[in-house]
Amino acid sequence: MNKPSPLDLIRQTARHALTAAETLLPEWLPNGTRKGREWVAPNLARGDRQAGSFGVSLDSGKWNDFADSSAHGGDLVSLLAYLRNCRQLEAAKEIDERLRLGLFDLTAADAQQLQERRLQTEQERMASALRAQQLLEEKHMGTAHQAAQLWTMAKPAERLHTYLLAKGLQPHQLRQLSHGRLLVPLCHDGRLVNLQTITPDGGKRFLSGGRVQGCYSPLGKISEGCRLYVCEGWATGATLHHNTGSPVVCAMNAGNLKPVAMAMRERYGETLELVIAGDDDRETLGNPGRVAANHAAHATDALVVFPDWPQGTPTDLSDFNDLYLWLSGQYRESRKP
């Protein structure tokens, strides 16, 4: 009987690898997630920090990086060869050893070579992750410095600012630059790290390269055992602070509710009465504001509240500021162009 050729062995290995794809891919691409019948992950060969353009089919083994036209292949052997920067025969031998297929007559030298390659790959991955983290921290530091400079340059926000009038709010701690740009401070562990700018027409953006996740804009003084509200936007937080007198931290978006709530719980302990004040995105599929608020409350053993809409309230209202404006008769006025 003829001995299988290297190409035949590679093909056989690829078929076995596909049946074990859901075991192998998390090992090769540990920061990925399953989305439907695809494994989506950062491209470690390029040093990606976030998932996006790189995906692997769990049904066919085909893989592709839309951000790199040269990065694609038809099976998991070619994928491992790409990730390890080695020949497909060597990649097939590694899979053979991992799955104990016995397709190759692996010598002691083969086993040692495979071990050395895995070690080298892991060292390169760790070094790349460290470099990426260092670059990110440098960007964060630069943005924090820029935020401090802008905050010092700015003047206290005008009470008659167009955005504040539209929201029916006082400026509180906000500051203002030229052209009516409001500055909302974002803090981390009590330190200013970023700014959100708000234009008179309500346009919002953060400083480029700055921290957002886990950061918050505070309103009021937080003390031991107090009630603390965690909400999304600054206008919602200012509304809650005005109407309850309690301190508030604004997470700035739904996805940041949980990280901020966890940071508050860790910093102030179990005596803090934590309340997640969620948005009620009734017109958005899946109501992401309500879902995120419930997740944050569950993760931090917090209470959760949502706007209590009176009968006949328009469904495009979603947060506590919308409710405040509606109840005070200012809502329609605030929505005029």
BALOBA-1460 file (C-alpha; in Angstrom, 3 decimals):
// residues 337
<rec num="1" residu="m" x="0.000" y="0.000" z="0.000"/>
<rec num="2" residu="n" x="1.377" y="3.408" z="-1.004"/>
<rec num="3" residu="k" x="2.348" y="5.758" z="1.753"/>
<rec num="4" residu="p" x="0.225" y="8.974" z="1.779"/>
<rec num="5" residu="s" x="1.956" y="11.984" z="0.289"/>
<rec num="6" residu="p" x="2.565" y="15.104" z="2.419"/>
<rec num="7" residu="l" x="-0.265" y="16.826" z="0.556"/>
<rec num="8" residu="d" x="-2.653" y="13.962" z="1.360"/>
<rec num="9" residu="l" x="-1.631" y="14.100" z="5.023"/>
<rec num="10" residu="i" x="-2.231" y="17.865" z="5.126"/>
<rec num="11" residu="r" x="-5.707" y="17.387" z="3.641"/>
<rec num="12" residu="q" x="-6.542" y="14.605" z="6.102"/>
<rec num="13" residu="t" x="-5.329" y="16.787" z="8.976"/>
<rec num="14" residu="a" x="-7.465" y="19.679" z="7.761"/>
<rec num="15" residu="r" x="-10.581" y="17.458" z="7.782"/>
<rec num="16" residu="h" x="-9.895" y="16.306" z="11.338"/>
<rec num="17" residu="a" x="-9.124" y="19.852" z="12.435"/>
<rec num="18" residu="l" x="-12.462" y="21.074" z="11.122"/>
<rec num="19" residu="t" x="-14.335" y="18.601" z="13.315"/>
<rec num="20" residu="a" x="-12.382" y="19.989" z="16.288"/>
<rec num="21" residu="a" x="-12.637" y="23.632" z="15.217"/>
<rec num="22" residu="e" x="-14.527" y="24.738" z="18.304"/>
<rec num="23" residu="t" x="-11.693" y="23.359" z="20.448"/>
<rec num="24" residu="l" x="-8.750" y="24.532" z="18.361"/>
<rec num="25" residu="l" x="-9.810" y="28.079" z="17.461"/>
<rec num="26" residu="p" x="-10.160" y="29.337" z="21.055"/>
<rec num="27" residu="e" x="-6.639" y="27.999" z="21.663"/>
<rec num="28" residu="w" x="-5.154" y="29.640" z="18.578"/>
<rec num="29" residu="l" x="-7.184" y="32.845" z="18.787"/>
<rec num="30" residu="p" x="-7.950" y="33.136" z="22.518"/>
<rec num="31" residu="n" x="-9.472" y="36.611" z="22.416"/>
<rec num="32" residu="g" x="-12.153" y="35.690" z="19.901"/>
<rec num="33" residu="t" x="-15.855" y="35.007" z="20.191"/>
<rec num="34" residu="r" x="-18.312" y="32.823" z="18.349"/>
<rec num="35" residu="k" x="-20.778" y="34.767" z="16.209"/>
<rec num="36" residu="g" x="-23.213" y="32.413" z="14.542"/>
<rec num="37" residu="r" x="-21.150" y="29.864" z="12.637"/>
<rec num="38" residu="e" x="-18.010" y="32.001" z="12.613"/>
<rec num="39" residu="w" x="-15.137" y="32.581" z="15.035"/>
<rec num="40" residu="v" x="-14.315" y="36.306" z="15.074"/>
<rec num="41" residu="a" x="-11.070" y="37.383" z="16.717"/>
<rec num="42" residu="p" x="-8.225" y="39.891" z="16.629"/>
<rec num="43" residu="n" x="-5.641" y="38.943" z="14.017"/>
<rec num="44" residu="l" x="-2.678" y="38.016" z="16.214"/>
<rec num="45" residu="a" x="-0.362" y="37.820" z="13.225"/>
<rec num="46" residu="r" x="-0.937" y="41.548" z="12.650"/>
<rec num="47" residu="g" x="-0.966" y="42.461" z="16.329"/>
<rec num="48" residu="d" x="-4.616" y="43.527" z="16.349"/>
<rec num="49" residu="r" x="-5.983" y="44.590" z="19.743"/>
<rec num="50" residu="q" x="-9.658" y="44.228" z="18.843"/>
<rec num="51" residu="a" x="-11.768" y="41.876" z="16.777"/>
<rec num="52" residu="g" x="-13.207" y="43.213" z="13.574"/>
<rec num="53" residu="s" x="-12.135" y="42.127" z="10.116"/>
<rec num="54" residu="f" x="-10.721" y="38.655" z="10.883"/>
<rec num="55" residu="g" x="-13.021" y="35.629" z="10.894"/>
<rec num="56" residu="v" x="-12.971" y="31.837" z="10.513"/>
<rec num="57" residu="s" x="-15.887" y="29.708" z="9.325"/>
<rec num="58" residu="l" x="-16.744" y="26.876" z="11.714"/>
<rec num="59" residu="d" x="-18.414" y="24.992" z="8.869"/>
<rec num="60" residu="s" x="-15.754" y="25.118" z="6.149"/>
<rec num="61" residu="g" x="-12.581" y="26.248" z="7.909"/>
<rec num="62" residu="k" x="-12.177" y="29.076" z="5.426"/>
<rec num="63" residu="w" x="-10.689" y="32.213" z="6.959"/>
<rec num="64" residu="n" x="-10.194" y="35.758" z="5.806"/>
<rec num="65" residu="d" x="-9.063" y="39.165" z="6.990"/>
<rec num="66" residu="f" x="-10.898" y="41.872" z="5.109"/>
<rec num="67" residu="a" x="-8.284" y="44.396" z="6.195"/>
<rec num="68" residu="d" x="-5.468" y="42.414" z="4.544"/>
<rec num="69" residu="s" x="-6.018" y="41.020" z="1.046"/>
<rec num="70" residu="s" x="-3.113" y="38.574" z="1.458"/>
<rec num="71" residu="a" x="-4.554" y="37.000" z="4.611"/>
<rec num="72" residu="h" x="-6.964" y="34.247" z="3.584"/>
<rec num="73" residu="g" x="-7.104" y="30.486" z="3.285"/>
<rec num="74" residu="g" x="-9.314" y="27.488" z="2.700"/>
<rec num="75" residu="d" x="-8.776" y="25.355" z="5.816"/>
<rec num="76" residu="l" x="-7.500" y="25.314" z="9.384"/>
<rec num="77" residu="v" x="-4.075" y="23.962" z="8.469"/>
<rec num="78" residu="s" x="-3.384" y="27.042" z="6.353"/>
<rec num="79" residu="l" x="-4.732" y="29.196" z="9.189"/>
<rec num="80" residu="l" x="-2.311" y="27.746" z="11.732"/>
<rec num="81" residu="a" x="0.554" y="28.066" z="9.241"/>
<rec num="82" residu="y" x="-0.356" y="31.756" z="8.852"/>
<rec num="83" residu="l" x="-0.545" y="32.339" z="12.602"/>
<rec num="84" residu="r" x="2.684" y="30.441" z="13.311"/>
<rec num="85" residu="n" x="4.485" y="31.799" z="10.224"/>
<rec num="86" residu="c" x="5.507" y="28.301" z="9.211"/>
<rec num="87" residu="r" x="4.942" y="25.817" z="6.371"/>
<rec num="88" residu="q" x="1.621" y="24.000" z="6.152"/>
<rec num="89" residu="l" x="3.353" y="20.648" z="6.669"/>
<rec num="90" residu="e" x="4.713" y="21.877" z="9.996"/>
<rec num="91" residu="a" x="1.297" y="23.252" z="10.953"/>
<rec num="92" residu="a" x="-0.308" y="19.912" z="10.085"/>
<rec num="93" residu="k" x="2.170" y="18.092" z="12.309"/>
<rec num="94" residu="e" x="1.307" y="20.393" z="15.216"/>
<rec num="95" residu="i" x="-2.411" y="19.694" z="14.743"/>
<rec num="96" residu="d" x="-1.676" y="15.981" z="14.451"/>
<rec num="97" residu="e" x="0.156" y="16.044" z="17.777"/>
<rec num="98" residu="r" x="-2.510" y="18.188" z="19.477"/>
<rec num="99" residu="l" x="-5.389" y="15.925" z="18.397"/>
<rec num="100" residu="r" x="-3.324" y="12.728" z="18.661"/>
<rec num="101" residu="l" x="-4.320" y="11.662" z="15.183"/>
<rec num="102" residu="g" x="-1.250" y="9.540" z="14.496"/>
<rec num="103" residu="l" x="-1.159" y="10.545" z="10.830"/>
<rec num="104" residu="f" x="2.507" y="11.532" z="10.944"/>
<rec num="105" residu="d" x="5.443" y="9.512" z="12.189"/>
<rec num="106" residu="l" x="6.667" y="12.266" z="14.490"/>
<rec num="107" residu="t" x="10.255" y="11.930" z="15.582"/>
<rec num="108" residu="a" x="11.739" y="13.281" z="18.792"/>
<rec num="109" residu="a" x="13.203" y="16.119" z="16.721"/>
<rec num="110" residu="d" x="9.730" y="16.904" z="15.328"/>
<rec num="111" residu="a" x="8.268" y="17.045" z="18.823"/>
<rec num="112" residu="q" x="11.034" y="19.331" z="20.042"/>
<rec num="113" residu="q" x="10.614" y="21.600" z="17.026"/>
<rec num="114" residu="l" x="6.863" y="21.846" z="17.615"/>
<rec num="115" residu="q" x="7.403" y="22.704" z="21.272"/>
<rec num="116" residu="e" x="9.963" y="25.381" z="20.406"/>
<rec num="117" residu="r" x="7.627" y="26.893" z="17.795"/>
<rec num="118" residu="r" x="4.720" y="27.055" z="20.235"/>
<rec num="119" residu="l" x="6.945" y="28.686" z="22.846"/>
<rec num="120" residu="q" x="8.276" y="31.207" z="20.336"/>
<rec num="121" residu="t" x="4.760" y="32.046" z="19.147"/>
<rec num="122" residu="e" x="3.552" y="32.604" z="22.692"/>
<rec num="123" residu="q" x="6.545" y="34.813" z="23.498"/>
<rec num="124" residu="e" x="5.940" y="36.875" z="20.356"/>
<rec num="125" residu="r" x="2.245" y="37.172" z="21.177"/>
<rec num="126" residu="m" x="2.982" y="38.365" z="24.712"/>
<rec num="127" residu="a" x="5.592" y="40.850" z="23.475"/>
<rec num="128" residu="s" x="3.168" y="42.205" z="20.880"/>
<rec num="129" residu="a" x="0.406" y="42.551" z="23.482"/>
<rec num="130" residu="l" x="2.804" y="44.368" z="25.815"/>
<rec num="131" residu="r" x="3.851" y="46.794" z="23.061"/>
<rec num="132" residu="a" x="0.216" y="47.453" z="22.169"/>
<rec num="133" residu="q" x="-0.641" y="48.082" z="25.824"/>
<rec num="134" residu="q" x="2.278" y="50.465" z="26.213"/>
<rec num="135" residu="l" x="1.226" y="52.411" z="23.107"/>
<rec num="136" residu="l" x="-2.345" y="52.585" z="24.366"/>
<rec num="137" residu="e" x="-1.238" y="53.877" z="27.766"/>
<rec num="138" residu="e" x="0.914" y="56.520" z="26.076"/>
<rec num="139" residu="k" x="-2.103" y="57.665" z="24.033"/>
<rec num="140" residu="h" x="-4.240" y="57.776" z="27.163"/>
<rec num="141" residu="m" x="-1.626" y="59.859" z="28.981"/>
<rec num="142" residu="g" x="-1.349" y="62.274" z="26.060"/>
<rec num="143" residu="t" x="-5.103" y="62.721" z="25.903"/>
<rec num="144" residu="a" x="-5.345" y="63.211" z="29.662"/>
<rec num="145" residu="h" x="-2.730" y="65.972" z="29.395"/>
<rec num="146" residu="q" x="-4.691" y="67.589" z="26.551"/>
<rec num="147" residu="a" x="-7.905" y="67.345" z="28.577"/>
<rec num="148" residu="a" x="-6.260" y="69.093" z="31.537"/>
<rec num="149" residu="q" x="-5.004" y="71.904" z="29.313"/>
<rec num="150" residu="l" x="-8.399" y="72.459" z="27.687"/>
<rec num="151" residu="w" x="-10.167" y="72.335" z="31.047"/>
<rec num="152" residu="t" x="-7.819" y="75.024" z="32.406"/>
<rec num="153" residu="m" x="-8.281" y="77.205" z="29.329"/>
<rec num="154" residu="a" x="-12.081" y="76.978" z="29.382"/>
<rec num="155" residu="k" x="-14.431" y="79.239" z="31.319"/>
<rec num="156" residu="p" x="-17.471" y="78.203" z="33.385"/>
<rec num="157" residu="a" x="-20.359" y="77.276" z="31.104"/>
<rec num="158" residu="e" x="-22.988" y="79.943" z="30.433"/>
<rec num="159" residu="r" x="-26.363" y="79.367" z="32.045"/>
<rec num="160" residu="l" x="-28.087" y="80.440" z="28.812"/>
<rec num="161" residu="h" x="-26.150" y="78.015" z="26.612"/>
<rec num="162" residu="t" x="-28.419" y="76.666" z="23.854"/>
<rec num="163" residu="y" x="-27.919" y="73.013" z="24.827"/>
<rec num="164" residu="l" x="-28.554" y="73.633" z="28.530"/>
<rec num="165" residu="l" x="-31.700" y="75.629" z="27.776"/>
<rec num="166" residu="a" x="-32.956" y="72.827" z="25.520"/>
<rec num="167" residu="k" x="-32.395" y="70.312" z="28.311"/>
<rec num="168" residu="g" x="-33.787" y="72.564" z="31.057"/>
<rec num="169" residu="l" x="-30.577" y="72.233" z="33.082"/>
<rec num="170" residu="q" x="-28.068" y="74.265" z="35.057"/>
<rec num="171" residu="p" x="-24.397" y="74.121" z="33.993"/>
<rec num="172" residu="h" x="-23.186" y="72.498" z="37.239"/>
<rec num="173" residu="q" x="-19.455" y="71.852" z="36.782"/>
<rec num="174" residu="l" x="-19.362" y="72.130" z="32.981"/>
<rec num="175" residu="r" x="-16.954" y="74.475" z="31.274"/>
<rec num="176" residu="q" x="-17.070" y="76.111" z="27.864"/>
<rec num="177" residu="l" x="-14.670" y="76.808" z="25.007"/>
<rec num="178" residu="s" x="-15.068" y="79.094" z="22.021"/>
<rec num="179" residu="h" x="-17.942" y="78.543" z="19.583"/>
<rec num="180" residu="g" x="-20.143" y="77.371" z="22.430"/>
<rec num="181" residu="r" x="-18.432" y="74.018" z="22.930"/>
<rec num="182" residu="l" x="-19.332" y="72.605" z="26.330"/>
<rec num="183" residu="l" x="-16.792" y="70.419" z="28.131"/>
<rec num="184" residu="v" x="-17.969" y="67.441" z="30.165"/>
<rec num="185" residu="p" x="-15.170" y="65.995" z="32.361"/>
<rec num="186" residu="l" x="-14.515" y="62.237" z="32.329"/>
<rec num="187" residu="c" x="-12.722" y="60.851" z="35.354"/>
<rec num="188" residu="h" x="-11.067" y="57.589" z="36.302"/>
<rec num="189" residu="d" x="-10.291" y="56.949" z="39.969"/>
<rec num="190" residu="g" x="-11.078" y="60.616" z="40.592"/>
<rec num="191" residu="r" x="-8.603" y="61.917" z="37.979"/>
<rec num="192" residu="l" x="-9.507" y="63.823" z="34.799"/>
<rec num="193" residu="v" x="-8.608" y="61.591" z="31.841"/>
<rec num="194" residu="n" x="-10.818" y="62.753" z="28.958"/>
<rec num="195" residu="l" x="-13.445" y="65.268" z="27.875"/>
<rec num="196" residu="q" x="-16.696" y="65.048" z="25.995"/>
<rec num="197" residu="t" x="-17.442" y="68.133" z="23.927"/>
<rec num="198" residu="i" x="-21.060" y="69.108" z="23.271"/>
<rec num="199" residu="t" x="-21.864" y="71.646" z="20.570"/>
<rec num="200" residu="p" x="-24.881" y="73.972" z="20.815"/>
<rec num="201" residu="d" x="-26.871" y="71.675" z="18.492"/>
<rec num="202" residu="g" x="-26.178" y="68.658" z="20.741"/>
<rec num="203" residu="g" x="-23.331" y="67.053" z="18.757"/>
<rec num="204" residu="k" x="-21.036" y="65.027" z="21.040"/>
<rec num="205" residu="r" x="-17.548" y="63.617" z="20.761"/>
<rec num="206" residu="f" x="-14.690" y="62.527" z="23.011"/>
<rec num="207" residu="l" x="-11.080" y="63.585" z="22.664"/>
<rec num="208" residu="s" x="-9.321" y="61.185" z="20.313"/>
<rec num="209" residu="g" x="-7.161" y="58.530" z="21.946"/>
<rec num="210" residu="g" x="-8.578" y="58.996" z="25.431"/>
<rec num="211" residu="r" x="-10.060" y="56.545" z="27.896"/>
<rec num="212" residu="v" x="-13.817" y="56.064" z="27.952"/>
<rec num="213" residu="q" x="-14.490" y="52.569" z="29.273"/>
<rec num="214" residu="g" x="-14.732" y="52.609" z="33.053"/>
<rec num="215" residu="c" x="-14.683" y="56.426" z="33.073"/>
<rec num="216" residu="y" x="-17.472" y="58.656" z="34.320"/>
<rec num="217" residu="s" x="-18.579" y="62.250" z="34.790"/>
<rec num="218" residu="p" x="-19.451" y="62.961" z="38.451"/>
<rec num="219" residu="l" x="-22.204" y="65.195" z="39.806"/>
<rec num="220" residu="g" x="-22.343" y="65.832" z="43.556"/>
<rec num="221" residu="k" x="-20.233" y="64.449" z="46.378"/>
<rec num="222" residu="i" x="-20.080" y="60.714" z="47.012"/>
<rec num="223" residu="s" x="-19.907" y="59.737" z="50.685"/>
<rec num="224" residu="e" x="-19.896" y="56.420" z="52.541"/>
<rec num="225" residu="g" x="-23.306" y="54.766" z="52.597"/>
<rec num="226" residu="c" x="-24.971" y="57.309" z="50.321"/>
<rec num="227" residu="r" x="-27.295" y="56.598" z="47.411"/>
<rec num="228" residu="l" x="-25.409" y="56.866" z="44.122"/>
<rec num="229" residu="y" x="-27.071" y="56.841" z="40.724"/>
<rec num="230" residu="v" x="-25.277" y="55.508" z="37.642"/>
<rec num="231" residu="c" x="-26.744" y="56.603" z="34.311"/>
<rec num="232" residu="e" x="-25.746" y="57.059" z="30.675"/>
<rec num="233" residu="g" x="-25.590" y="60.674" z="29.445"/>
<rec num="234" residu="w" x="-24.677" y="63.869" z="31.280"/>
<rec num="235" residu="a" x="-28.108" y="65.468" z="30.737"/>
<rec num="236" residu="t" x="-29.764" y="62.436" z="32.319"/>
<rec num="237" residu="g" x="-27.351" y="62.614" z="35.242"/>
<rec num="238" residu="a" x="-27.873" y="66.338" z="35.784"/>
<rec num="239" residu="t" x="-31.643" y="65.757" z="35.772"/>
<rec num="240" residu="l" x="-31.354" y="63.004" z="38.392"/>
<rec num="241" residu="h" x="-29.009" y="65.079" z="40.557"/>
<rec num="242" residu="h" x="-31.317" y="68.109" z="40.409"/>
<rec num="243" residu="n" x="-34.457" y="66.154" z="41.263"/>
<rec num="244" residu="t" x="-33.061" y="63.778" z="43.910"/>
<rec num="245" residu="g" x="-30.160" y="65.677" z="45.454"/>
<rec num="246" residu="s" x="-28.142" y="62.462" z="45.323"/>
<rec num="247" residu="p" x="-24.729" y="62.159" z="43.668"/>
<rec num="248" residu="v" x="-24.626" y="60.738" z="40.161"/>
<rec num="249" residu="v" x="-21.929" y="59.317" z="37.904"/>
<rec num="250" residu="c" x="-22.597" y="59.442" z="34.162"/>
<rec num="251" residu="a" x="-21.149" y="56.526" z="32.224"/>
<rec num="252" residu="m" x="-21.755" y="58.290" z="28.881"/>
<rec num="253" residu="n" x="-23.136" y="55.229" z="27.064"/>
<rec num="254" residu="a" x="-25.031" y="51.998" z="27.718"/>
<rec num="255" residu="g" x="-22.013" y="49.741" z="27.227"/>
<rec num="256" residu="n" x="-20.128" y="51.602" z="29.958"/>
<rec num="257" residu="l" x="-22.818" y="51.244" z="32.657"/>
<rec num="258" residu="k" x="-21.503" y="47.932" z="33.943"/>
<rec num="259" residu="p" x="-17.779" y="48.892" z="34.075"/>
<rec num="260" residu="v" x="-18.583" y="52.156" z="35.875"/>
<rec num="261" residu="a" x="-21.004" y="50.504" z="38.300"/>
<rec num="262" residu="m" x="-18.400" y="47.838" z="39.114"/>
<rec num="263" residu="a" x="-15.743" y="50.512" z="39.663"/>
<rec num="264" residu="m" x="-18.055" y="52.389" z="42.054"/>
<rec num="265" residu="r" x="-18.885" y="49.225" z="43.968"/>
<rec num="266" residu="e" x="-15.208" y="48.321" z="44.267"/>
<rec num="267" residu="r" x="-14.196" y="51.814" z="45.337"/>
<rec num="268" residu="y" x="-16.978" y="52.578" z="47.843"/>
<rec num="269" residu="g" x="-17.948" y="49.113" z="49.035"/>
<rec num="270" residu="e" x="-21.175" y="47.349" z="49.939"/>
<rec num="271" residu="t" x="-22.531" y="50.190" z="52.089"/>
<rec num="272" residu="l" x="-23.077" y="52.267" z="48.952"/>
<rec num="273" residu="e" x="-26.718" y="52.212" z="47.822"/>
<rec num="274" residu="l" x="-26.090" y="51.831" z="44.109"/>
<rec num="275" residu="v" x="-28.954" y="52.573" z="41.711"/>
<rec num="276" residu="i" x="-28.690" y="52.065" z="37.950"/>
<rec num="277" residu="a" x="-30.908" y="54.647" z="36.231"/>
<rec num="278" residu="g" x="-31.329" y="53.138" z="32.784"/>
<rec num="279" residu="d" x="-32.530" y="54.547" z="29.491"/>
<rec num="280" residu="d" x="-35.675" y="52.974" z="28.075"/>
<rec num="281" residu="d" x="-34.969" y="52.711" z="24.340"/>
<rec num="282" residu="r" x="-38.489" y="51.727" z="23.410"/>
<rec num="283" residu="e" x="-38.088" y="52.430" z="19.699"/>
<rec num="284" residu="t" x="-34.800" y="50.538" z="19.343"/>
<rec num="285" residu="l" x="-34.840" y="46.826" z="18.609"/>
<rec num="286" residu="g" x="-33.941" y="44.888" z="21.746"/>
<rec num="287" residu="n" x="-34.097" y="48.002" z="23.944"/>
<rec num="288" residu="p" x="-30.301" y="48.168" z="24.544"/>
<rec num="289" residu="g" x="-30.592" y="50.778" z="27.291"/>
<rec num="290" residu="r" x="-32.845" y="48.611" z="29.426"/>
<rec num="291" residu="v" x="-30.774" y="45.470" z="28.779"/>
<rec num="292" residu="a" x="-27.486" y="47.191" z="29.689"/>
<rec num="293" residu="a" x="-28.961" y="48.690" z="32.865"/>
<rec num="294" residu="n" x="-30.272" y="45.327" z="34.037"/>
<rec num="295" residu="h" x="-26.906" y="43.675" z="33.366"/>
<rec num="296" residu="a" x="-25.089" y="46.388" z="35.323"/>
<rec num="297" residu="a" x="-27.492" y="46.065" z="38.248"/>
<rec num="298" residu="h" x="-27.165" y="42.286" z="38.325"/>
<rec num="299" residu="a" x="-23.350" y="42.442" z="38.257"/>
<rec num="300" residu="t" x="-23.132" y="44.884" z="41.161"/>
<rec num="301" residu="d" x="-26.104" y="43.894" z="43.332"/>
<rec num="302" residu="a" x="-27.650" y="47.301" z="42.620"/>
<rec num="303" residu="l" x="-31.185" y="48.580" z="42.273"/>
<rec num="304" residu="v" x="-32.390" y="49.529" z="38.805"/>
<rec num="305" residu="v" x="-34.945" y="52.174" z="37.808"/>
<rec num="306" residu="f" x="-36.383" y="53.362" z="34.500"/>
<rec num="307" residu="p" x="-38.555" y="56.334" z="33.530"/>
<rec num="308" residu="d" x="-42.211" y="55.826" z="34.496"/>
<rec num="309" residu="w" x="-43.966" y="57.073" z="31.381"/>
<rec num="310" residu="p" x="-47.376" y="58.721" z="31.797"/>
<rec num="311" residu="q" x="-50.123" y="57.534" z="29.466"/>
<rec num="312" residu="g" x="-49.849" y="59.091" z="26.058"/>
<rec num="313" residu="t" x="-46.118" y="59.860" z="26.285"/>
<rec num="314" residu="p" x="-44.462" y="59.709" z="22.822"/>
<rec num="315" residu="t" x="-42.405" y="56.559" z="22.358"/>
<rec num="316" residu="d" x="-39.359" y="58.495" z="21.152"/>
<rec num="317" residu="l" x="-38.763" y="59.650" z="24.731"/>
<rec num="318" residu="s" x="-36.171" y="57.396" z="26.322"/>
<rec num="319" residu="d" x="-34.388" y="58.860" z="29.361"/>
<rec num="320" residu="f" x="-35.051" y="60.747" z="32.594"/>
<rec num="321" residu="n" x="-34.304" y="64.104" z="30.993"/>
<rec num="322" residu="d" x="-36.936" y="63.404" z="28.333"/>
<rec num="323" residu="l" x="-39.405" y="62.556" z="31.116"/>
<rec num="324" residu="y" x="-38.505" y="65.712" z="33.060"/>
<rec num="325" residu="l" x="-39.014" y="67.905" z="29.989"/>
<rec num="326" residu="w" x="-42.320" y="66.189" z="29.179"/>
<rec num="327" residu="l" x="-43.710" y="66.592" z="32.692"/>
<rec num="328" residu="s" x="-42.625" y="70.249" z="32.836"/>
<rec num="329" residu="g" x="-44.142" y="71.018" z="29.444"/>
<rec num="330" residu="q" x="-40.751" y="71.798" z="27.879"/>
<rec num="331" residu="y" x="-40.371" y="68.705" z="25.717"/>
<rec num="332" residu="r" x="-41.939" y="70.010" z="22.498"/>
<rec num="333" residu="e" x="-40.098" y="73.306" z="22.861"/>
<rec num="334" residu="s" x="-36.772" y="71.504" z="23.305"/>
<rec num="335" residu="r" x="-37.326" y="69.504" z="20.097"/>
<rec num="336" residu="k" x="-37.951" y="72.514" z="17.880"/>
<rec num="337" residu="p" x="-35.243" y="72.921" z="15.225"/>
